[in-house]
Amino acid sequence: MKQPDVEKQEENGARDDGKSSSQRHHRHPSKKKIMDRKETKKKTYVSLIIKYFMFFSNFIFLVFGGFFSGIGLYAFADKGKAIGDALDVLLDPAIPMMIAGAIMFIVSFLGCMGSLRENVCLLKSYAYIMIFIFLSTVMLGALIFILFFSDARSSSLTPDNLLRKAIVKYRDDEDLQDLIDAMQTKFQCCGVGPNGFRDWNINPYFNCSGVNLSVEKCGVPYSCCRHKENEMINVMCGFHTTDRLELEVRDKIYTDGCYPVIMQWMESNALIFGGCAFGIIIPMLLGIFLSLRLVTQIQDQRARWKYR
């Protein structure tokens, strides 16, 4: 009588063993998939060299951009000068420094944070802005080349016309004044074009008109003066020179205009300027290429996570 009960227990045990065996076989693939997913997430397809090169290089430009922007902002605020027209932006050294520093800071921040956080949106914004800056730089270089070497001198944006406008505003901006003085001292010149030192007659403080009551009337800045070594600088050495013959003042001041001298200097250093241009363009192209490459790697990584 007990034998059928034993047979039933054996059958039930066999069923249980079969179920547990099938459950074990069923569970093992799911664990394997989970492990594969974990291993996939641990494995990165993003190049750490590109990522951290982008981060550290942009961090350096971020620091320099913030520094230049701060210096430009401080210099502009310290003068307390209002912007009258577009030429004030071009002729005030503090404003271009402030704008260039701010652009450098913002773009570098996008590249720095985008590479560190592997943020596709920031990296794409960085790449597109860099492409725009690159194209703008090439166009600006071409425009400067045309303005410098073109025979057409009618544009008010030609370098010699900008220098004449800078002479007019010489006493209105201390930074511009220092820049002109440094230029005339460096290149040993005075004024702009063929008229040379007489170009200073267009400045309201130096012109020889009867209505000018300034003590600098008919004079030029001291940066036009010829200085001997170990000689004390006389800031009044250029007074009463533009109303005299060139031969009478040649031993006292520089009489040649700065524009022809600067043009000759640029032509003699054309290879250096070409090298500087490549030194600016190549890092920009490298930044564009690496940022787009990093975007592609991040998108590939996410695609593998999604479809694994």
Protein Blocks (a to p, Z undefined) as FASTA:
>chain_A
ZZmmmmmmmmmmmmmmmmmmmmmmmmmmmmmmmmmmmmmmmpccbdfklmmmmmmmmmmm
mmmmmmmmmmmmmmmmmnopacfblmlmmmmmklmmmmmmmmmmmmmmmmmmmmmnopak
lmmmmmmmmmmmmmmmmmmmmmmmmmmmpmblkbfkbfklmmmmmmmmmmmpmklmmmmm
mmmmmnopghjblnlmmlmmmpmklmcbfklccfkgoiacfklpccdehiacdfklmgok
llpcfklmmmmmcfbdfklmmmmmmmmmmmmmmmmmmmmmmmmmmmmmmmmmmmmmmmmm
mmmmmmZZ
